[in-house]
Amino acid sequence: MKILNRGYDKYFNNYLQAYKETKADLFFCNYIANEACFDLALKLKKPVVGYASGTIFFTSPPPIISDPVIGCHVNMKKESFYNRFICAIVQPLRLHWMFRDYLNHINTRRAKVGIRKSHDFRERANTLFLTDSFFEFEVPTTWLPIHQEIGSILPDTFPNLSPDLELFLSTHLKTMYIALGTVVYTTPKNYAILLQSALELINRNILDGVIWSTVKFNESELPLTINLSTGEVIHNLHPHVYIMKYAPQFAILSYENTKVFLSHGGVSSSHESIYTATTILELAGMALKLSKFDIKVDDIISKVVRLLSEEGFKMNAKRLQVLAKYNSKRKYRGADLIEIMLNMAKYDSIRNENDELEVNIESLMGFFRGNYLDIYSAAMIIALALISSFGYGFYKVIMLAYRKWVLRSMNSQSFSKTKNE
């Protein structure tokens, strides 16, 4: 939190210096802990394109949608009253309390640069929000028009397999690929457990090969020997384990012999896995997952067996693959939307009396007229008048019929009495 507090002034000044040098017409701001970017755009009266990897950052989701970050399920439809109360009331309050010092600091810094306190840049009319996601990857919900999903965003080209890597994949029909991202850290003990699990899977003929992209982890920290349950001592340069620093991930996942992806659950890795219909075993996140605080060899093995044997995982992977392939084309729409925002700023043609870009007609017409409350009120009055008129007319007809019936009944009784006399 202290790092975030110190960063506001630094980034604000850096962005301001960049603006002075480039004279930018449009700001493109990543959402996470980047208030300085949005605030500077507001101060300079420039339009903004915000970008994030998840929908929950830009909008306040309905109560039925929650966030695993605060210890709740994404979809709360099957949760008990207690869990729904905790996730809807208690956890958000706890989160607000945890970030109170940060928010107070940000508001103090904002006041010094001329931005109003508690400014919510999500409410600005000239801000477009783009999300690298798609419904089904996230729970569907209703959005404002300025919030657009353009994911999954994947590059047009990817690095190819090296000859050695292609040879390894072609000779191992059931391969698991392991990559834990560039910012994930776990203990050397956990890395050793992961490697031991890989070797056990090979020894039990569940898999016949493992590719491990270690990225920032130093392979020298792996144990030189690992004792397996069979008593065999195997060096970490096992003939069926391919360990490398960086790997062409998409090419590996695209290869038909790659059956399981053990991942940290990052957005880009998840999108690539969905696009290639590769089942995921995640270390810290969603889907079929492992506990990063209590990794066990047997747990990994049992879940890999499930991913390989249960058809439900494969069917869901294929279903999501279709959605990912179609939705990945929306990045071009995202580029078009950015260009639209840029041209709106360039030509500066639609501004209201407050010198703000105008993108909705409601603000021009006012709340009452903009929401057609006057029309609906008139319609209700007319409807009530018609209903009252019909009701009154029906009442009069009923009363007239009743009076005639009473009169006829009285005449009939009088006639009977006269006849009897």
Sequence and secondary structure as in RCSB ss.txt:
>XXXX:A:sequence
MKILNRGYDKYFNNYLQAYKETKADLFFCNYIANEACFDLALKLKKPVVGYASGTIFFTSPPPIISDPVIGCHVN
MKKESFYNRFICAIVQPLRLHWMFRDYLNHINTRRAKVGIRKSHDFRERANTLFLTDSFFEFEVPTTWLPIHQEI
GSILPDTFPNLSPDLELFLSTHLKTMYIALGTVVYTTPKNYAILLQSALELINRNILDGVIWSTVKFNESELPLT
INLSTGEVIHNLHPHVYIMKYAPQFAILSYENTKVFLSHGGVSSSHESIYTATTILELAGMALKLSKFDIKVDDI
ISKVVRLLSEEGFKMNAKRLQVLAKYNSKRKYRGADLIEIMLNMAKYDSIRNENDELEVNIESLMGFFRGNYLDI
YSAAMIIALALISSFGYGFYKVIMLAYRKWVLRSMNSQSFSKTKNE
>XXXX:A:secstr
 HHHHHHHHHHHHHHHHHHHHH  S EEEE TT HHHHHHHHHHT  EEEEESSGGGTS   TTB  GGGT  SB
 TT  HHHHHIIIIIHHHHHHHHTHHHHHHHHHHHHHHT  TT  GGG TTEEEEES  BTTB      TTEEE 
     S      HHHHHHHHT SSEEEEE  SS    HHHHHHHHHHHHHHHHTTS SEEEEE TTS GGGS SE
EE TT  EEESS TTEEEESS  HHHHHHSTTEEEEEE   HHHHHHHHHTT EEEESSSSSEE  TTS  HHHH
HHHHHHHHH HHHHHHHHHHHHHHHHHGGGHHHHHHHHHHHHHHHHH   B TTS B   SHHHHHHHHHTTHHH
HHHHHHHHHHHHHHHHHHHHHHHHHHHHHHHHHHHHHHHHHHHHH 
